[in-house]
Every structure is written in C-alpha cells, then in structure tokens.
Amino acid sequence: MSEADFMVLDEPTNHLDLDMIEWLESYLSNSKATVFMVTHDRYFLEAVCDVILELEDKTLYKYNGNFSYYLYKKAERQEQLASSIEKAKNTYRTELEWIRRQPKARGTKQKARIDAFLDVKNAASRKIAYEELQLGIKMERLGTKIVEFHHVKKAYGDKKILDSFSYNFQRRERLGIVGNNGTGKTTFIKLLLGELPPEGGKIVVGDTIAFGHYTQDMLQFNDDAKVIDVVREVAEFIPLEKGRQLSAAQLLERFLFPRDMHYQFISKLSGGEKRRLKLLRVLMANPNFLVLDEPTNDLDIFSMAALENYLSLFEGSLVVISHDRYFMDKITDHLFVFEGEGKIVDITGNYSNYRLEQRKVKSSSAVIDKPKEEKQSPEKKRMSYKEQIEFKALEADITALEAEKERLSTKLSEEGISNEELVRLGETIGKVIQQLDEKTNRWLELAELA
C-alpha cells in the first residue's frame, strides 16, 4: 500500500489469476523500488527483470539482461565449457600415455607433472547437465469416442457454473482453461473426471479413456519413503514404443532426478522436486487423457521446458488449467474462457491472441463511453485540428504495433529458434511494447478531448 525501497518476492505469480499477473507485471515494471525475486514465469522474467542470477552447480552466475539474454549467454557459456572439456580430454589422453610409460616417479619435475595430470583428469571428467526429458511412452489407443458433454448443468445455489453446456472432446485435444478465480474452472474438471455429478444433462466417457490427473495438492508420503520407492509403487517398468521398456530408475533420470537422489528420503526434497515427482507418477501410469491443474507451479524453468517437450509429443487428449502464459501459448491451441454465471467462450488460438482481442474490446468500449461523459462537461477543452489528425494516426499506429507484438510473440514461442534470434526478438519486442505504451497513453489523453 506504500511504495517500498526494496521488494523481495518469492514466486509472486503463483495462484494469481491472469488479470492480476498482468497488473503486477505492469506495477513492478513501473516501480522505482529495487525488486529481488524468485520466479519461473518466463513472460514475467522477460518483461520485469533486467538482471538474472542463476544458481547452478554450487556457483552463482550473473547475466545483465532479461530472460532472452540469459538463455543466449547460458548457451554460450555451455559451449565454452564443452570446448574446454574437449581440450582437457585430448590433454588427458596424451598425459595418460606418458604416465603409463614412466617408472615410479622420483624426480621433482615428474611428480609435478603427475600432480598436473590429476587436475587434467578432473577437468576432463566434468559433465554438462543438458537437462532434457524425452519419453516415447506407448499409451493405450484412443477409441472414436473420447468425452462428450450433453447439455450439462451445474450450479451452487444461485451461482451458475455450467448452463446447458455441450462439447465433444477430440483426439489430440489441446485445450487451455482460463478465467478469474471462482468462475468454475475446478468444478468443470471435477465434472470431466466424474468426481462430481451434473445436475442436468449427461457426460459420456469413452471405454478406452484412461485419465491422468495432476492436482495442485502437495505430494503426501511417509517421511521415510524413498524417491525410487514412490515411483515403483506405480510400476517397475513402463512400455515404450517398438517393444522397449523403461525402468523406474531410468525414468527418474529422464525426469531430472540423478542416480544419487534415487534413495533420498522424500522429506529431503524441495517443493519443486516433490511436484516433479508427483507429475512423474501421473505420467508413468500411462494415461491417454491428461488433465493438468497448474502443472508449472514451483517447477524450475528447465523442468517446465522438459514438460513442454513431453506434452508436444503426447498423442492423447490434454486439458490444462494454468496461469503461466508462456506455457499456455506453447502447449494449447484453443481456450475455454470462463466468464462466470455459466458463460464459457471457446477461443481459437493461444492465450496472447485472446488477451489482444480483450484489449481491443476494452479500447472500443472506452471510445463509446467517453463522449457520453464529456457532453455533461461543456467547459471541456476540445481537440484542435492538428490533434484530430494525430488521434487518427495514433489509432493506425497502435493497431500496427499490436499486430507486430502478436507476430513477435508467436515467433518467440516457436520451436527450434536459435539463441541469436531469441535475443534479437526479445530486444525488438521490448521496443515495440515501449512504443505501444507511449502511443496508447497519448491516445487516451486525446480520447478525453474527443
């Protein structure tokens, strides 16, 4: 409520609805305070932060730039590390031959060379953790009928959640669910999963459907349970494509749990590691219809990238509730927008497209509403001819800038984009957003006079 000098924020966007996240993003971007935060919201990092600190392998790395710049410099650092490791390996092979040829070392120079050899050996043995998750899990085939909603009704007292809602889910459905808190998103999921009965209409689930449901609830296990035991409770092995199998230990490694963590107690895991383990249990049950409720909360950026990679290859149907805009843009191809009072709008396209359309509607409403107020204020200054020309030009400029921002945002989410292109796009979209803000503010000033 009062402007702070220094704000410390730990995952500030978790559990906020999308309107609030965008408001907070704007507030922090314009704040004069020093902001120090932990966040895994990548759009938030891109828009708000100008310095990134990364903690990796017991070392703190500093990057003077936004998220796009960080990705570029991290890739550059890993390339340099890979090069130095390769050089150390070549030196190691040469020195190893020398060591094998030598009798027991007696001279000072020989001992010094042997000591140096041990340093080279350590350098050559280093490994770079390219944290990727790639699974070709063989799931049960989907039949022709997936899930069908027929005129479904649901309400809590006078509050409508669904009002004669009908929809047929398809194979490889990629549905995102958005809406402010309290509009019925969780109730819809419970109806879909059969955890709540409808009050009218019917829900038909196909015979071949195997649901996998990831919830926001924290993983609950005995403190003395070990990581690998939690996985083995679901299965010792899971089937892969072409008749292969994957063991519980192998699956853990692919989910970024190294071997030295497999026999670690659950109580020792961080919140993000527990959520990753819970997500692993859901996926390894081999569902063909995934329902994910805020799957990115408390996951680190590389775990989220791994999950996105898995979901891009997932052949089943997918429904996601998430306030992570980057995740939604990359994974979903249409949205159910819960507007309250039983109204659900199906929007084709990603979340960024939806918000762009929303802003256009709000701008149109503002233009319609303003003149009614100004008629009651005859002393109000009127626009000059020069300002009228500027006003019309601004409308065209804003439309063009919004289209350019949408194009760049889409490009930023594409797969296979190079680091150099990522950095360039990040800088360009920042300039476009700044111009858009400046021109929109000026347009609003002139709209007062219209």
N, C-alpha and C positions, 0 to 999 in steps of 0.2 A: 504493500500500500504506500510505501515511501521508497524513493529511489535509493538503492544500495550502492556502496562503493565497490563491493566485491561479492559476486554471487557464486556459490558452489552448488551445482546441480547434478544429482545422480539419476540418470535415466529420466529426464523430465517429461518425455513424451509418452512413457508407458501408461496405458489405461486412459489416456485422454482421447476424446473424440476428435475427428478431423478438423472441425471448425476451431477447436481450442488449440490444436497443434499449430495451425496456420497463424492464429492470433499470437501465440507465444513466439513463434519464429519471427514475426514482424516486430514484436515488442523487444526481443533481445537484440535484433539487428540494429534497432534504433537507440538502444540503451547506451548511456555513456559509462556504465559500470564495466569493470573487468569481470568477464564471465569465464569460470573454470568448470567444465562439466565432463561427465562420462555419458556418452550416448552412442547408440548403434543405429540411430535413424540417419540414413545416408543423405537424404534430401536436406535434413536439418543441419547436418555437418557441412554440406555444400553451401547452404545459404547463410549460416550464422558464424562459422568458425574461420579464423584466418591463421591459426597456428594449430597443428596436430602433434600430439605427443603419443608415441606408440611404445608400449612396453612389450618386449619380445626377448626371449632367451636371457632373462635377467639383465637386460640392457634397455635404457630409455633413449629412443631416437626422436629428434625434433625436426619437424617439417614446417617451414614458414610459408603456409599456403592453405587452401581449402582442401576438401576431400579428393577432388580430381588430381590436384597437385601431389597429394600424399600418395595416391595409387601409382602415379608416374614415378616418383622418386623411390618408392619402395621397390618397384620392379627393377629400377636402375641399380639400387643397392644389392639386390639379389643376384643380378647379372654380374656385378663386380665380385661378389663373394664366390659365385660359381667359378669365375675365371681364376681367382686366387687359389681356390681348392684344386683346380685342374693343374695349375703350375706346381703346387705343393706335391701333388701325386707324381708328376714327372720327376721332380727332385727326389722324392721318396724312393722311386724305383732305382734311380742312379745310386743313391746312398746305400740302399739295401744291398746292391751288388758289391759295393765296396766293403760293407760290414761283413758280408759272408766270406770275402776273400782274405780278410785280415786275421792274424793270430790274436791271441788275447792281448788287448791294448796295454802298452806300458808307457809310451811317451805322452807328454802333456798335450801335444797337438792332436794325437789320436783320440785322447779322452775328450778333448773339446769338440772334436768332430762327432764323436758318438753322442755327446750331450745335445749337440745341434740336431743330430739325426732324430732324436726323440721328439724335439719340438716340431720338426717337419712331419713326423709321423702323426702327431696330434692334429696338426693343421690339415693334413691330407684325409684324416678320418672324419672331419666335420661333415655334417649333413645339413642340407637346406630343407626346411619343412614346407614343402609345397602342399598346402592344406587343401586337398580336393576330396570330393566324395563322388564316386561313380559306381552306381549299382545297376546291374541288369537283371533285376529280380523278375522271376517268371510268376506273374499273378494269374489268378483264375480268370478265364474268359468271361466277358460280359455278354449276357443274352440280349435279345431285342428289346426287352422291357427293363428300364432302369428304375426310376422312381417317378410316379405320377401323382400330382395334386389335383383333385377334382372338387372345385367349389368349396374349398376348405375354409371354415370359420373358427376363429379363436378370439376370446376376449377375457379380460379380468375386470369384472363388474362393468362399468360404463366405458372402460378403455379398450378399444378395438385393436387387435394385433393383426389378424387376417380377416378379410371380409369377402367371402366367396372367391377365394384365390385359386386359380388353376394354372398348372405349369407341368410340362413333361421334361425331365432331365434326359440328356443325350450322352452317348459315348464321348469320352474326352472332353466333357463339360469343363469349362474353366471359369467358374462363377465367383465373383467377389461380392461380399455383402458389406454395405456401408450404411451409415446413419448415426444420428446422435444417440448418446446413451439413453436407454429407456424406451426406444422405439419398437422393440420386439425382436431384435436380431437373435438373441439367445433362445427365445421361445420358438422361433422358426426352426432353429437347429434341433431342438428337442422334439419338435413335431416330425421333422425329417427322419430322425433316428428312432422314432417310435417310443421315446421316453415320455411323451405327453400325448393324450388322445385329442383329436379335433372335436369341436363342439358341433360341427356341421360339415357335410361333405365327407370325402374319404381320401385316404392316402394309400396308394398301391405300390408295394416294393417288389421288384423282380426277384425270381427264385435264385438267380446266380449272384446276387449282390452280397458282398462282404464288406461291411463298413469298418473303417478305421477312424477313430475319433480322438483328436488331440485337444485337451481342455487346458484352461489356464491354471487349474489346481496344481499345487506343487506335488512332486513325487513323494509318496508315503511308503517308507520301508523301515525295517528294523535297522538300528544304528550299526549292528554287527554284520549286516548283509554286505557282500562284496559286489563290485561292479559287474563282474562276469556272471555271478550267480543270478543277478537281476535279469540279464539277457537270456541265460539258459532256462529261466522259468518259462519263457515264451517258446523257445526252440533251441535245440543243439545245432541244427543245420537248417538253412533255408534254401529252396530251389532257385537256381539261376537258369538263364537261357542256355540252350544246347546241352541240357542234361547235367550241367555242372552244379556244385554245391558250395555254400559259403558257411564256414563255421562261425560260432558266436564270437570267438577271438578275432577272426578276420573281419567280421562285420564291425566290431568295436573299433578296430584300427581305421577302417574306412570312415567311421563317424568321428574321427579325430581323437580317439582315445588310444594313446600309445600303450605298448605292452606293459610298461612299468606302472600303469594305472589300473590294470585289469583286476588285481587283487586288493585294490584300495577300498577302504570302507566308504559306504555311501555318505556317512556323516562328514567325511572329509571333503566332499565335492562342493564346489561353488554353486550358487543358484543357477547360473547359466549351464554348468555341466550337468546338473540334475535335470534341467529341462531338455537338454540334448539327449540324455539317456532315456528320458520318457518318450521323446519323439522317436528314437530308435526302436523302442518296444512296440510303438504303434505301427511303424513301417514294416518291421520284420514279421509281423503277424500276416503280412501279405494281403492287405485289403485291395479291392478294386474300386472302392468309392471312399475317398478321403474327405473328412470334414475337419478342418483345422481352425481352431479358435485362438487368435493372437499367437501364431506359432513363433514369431520373431522376438517376442518379449524376452529380454535377458540373454538372448543369443548374441555371440560376438559376430563381427562383420563377416569373418571367413566361414563361420558355421552357417550364416544366412546365405552366403554365396553357394555353399555346398548344398543346402536345402533347395535353393532355386535350381541348381543343376539337376538334382534328382527329380524335382517336380516337372522340369521341362521334358524329361524322358518318360514320365509316368503315363501309362497308357489308359488308366482308368478315369473316372469322373472325379472332379475336385471342386469343393466349396470352401472358401476361405473368408473368415472374418478377420480383418486386420486394419490397424490404423497406420501401418508402415506404407507410406505412399510409394516408395521405390519398389518395394516387394510387390505391391498390388499392380503397379504399372507393368512389371516384368512378367508376372505369372498369369493374370486374369485377362480375358478378352471381352467380358461384359459384366455389368454390375446390377445387383438388386439394391436400389436406394430406398431404405425405409424412412418414410417421411412422417410417420405417426398416424394414428386414427385409422389403421388398416390399409393405408395407401402405400403400395410398393411400385416403384417405377423401374422398368428394365432398360438400362442404358447400354448401348453397344459401344465398345471402345474401352480404353483404360481410365483410371481414376483422374489423371491430369486432364484428359478431354472433358470429363464430367465437370470438374471444377471450373474449367474455362467457360463452359456453357452456363454454369451457375452465375459466374461473374457478369456475363453478358446480360442475363435476365435481370440481375440486380441493377446494372447500369441503366437498362431500358426503363425499369420501374422508377428509378431516381429521376430520369428525364421527364417522365409522365407526371410524377407527383410534384415536382418543383414549381411549375408555373401556377398551380392552384394556390400555393402558399404566397407567391410573390404578388398576386392580384390584390391581396389584402394589405399590401405594403406599398402605396403609391409613391413614397419618397425614395424607394429603392433605386440605386443607380442603374442605368440601362447600358447595354453593350454598345460600344462605338462600332462604326462600320469596319474599322481595322480589326477589332476584337471578334466581330462576326466571321470575318474571313479566317482568323486564327482558329476560332472554335471549330469550324468545318474541317480545317486542315488537321486539327488535333484528332478528330474522330477517325479520319482516314489513317493517320499515323498509328493510333492506338490499335486499330484493327490489324494493321500490318505487323506491328510489333507482337501482338498476341499470337498471330499465326506463326511468326518466326520463333517465338518462345516454344510453341507447341511442336514445331518441326525439330528444334534443337533438343527438346526433352525426349522426343521419340528416338532421335538419333543416339542420345546419351544412354538409352536403355537397350540398344541393340547388342546382340552377342557378337563376339569376335572383333570388337573395336580396339584399335591399338592404343597404347598408353599416350603417345604423342597426340593422337586425335582426341582422346579423352580430356587431356589438359587444355587443348585448344577450344574444344566445345565448352568446357567449364568456364573458361575466361570469357568466351563470347556470350554465353547465356547470362553471365553476371552483368555484362554491359547492357544487354537487351532488357533485363529486369530493371536496372537502374533507369534507363531511358523511359521504360513503361511507367515506372512510379512517378517520374518527373512530369511526364506528359499527362498522366491521369490526374495528378494533383492540380495541374494548371487547368485541365478540362473541368474539374469540379469547381474551381474558382469562377470560371466563366459561366458554368451552368447556373450559378447563383444569380447571374445577371440575365440569363436567357428569358 
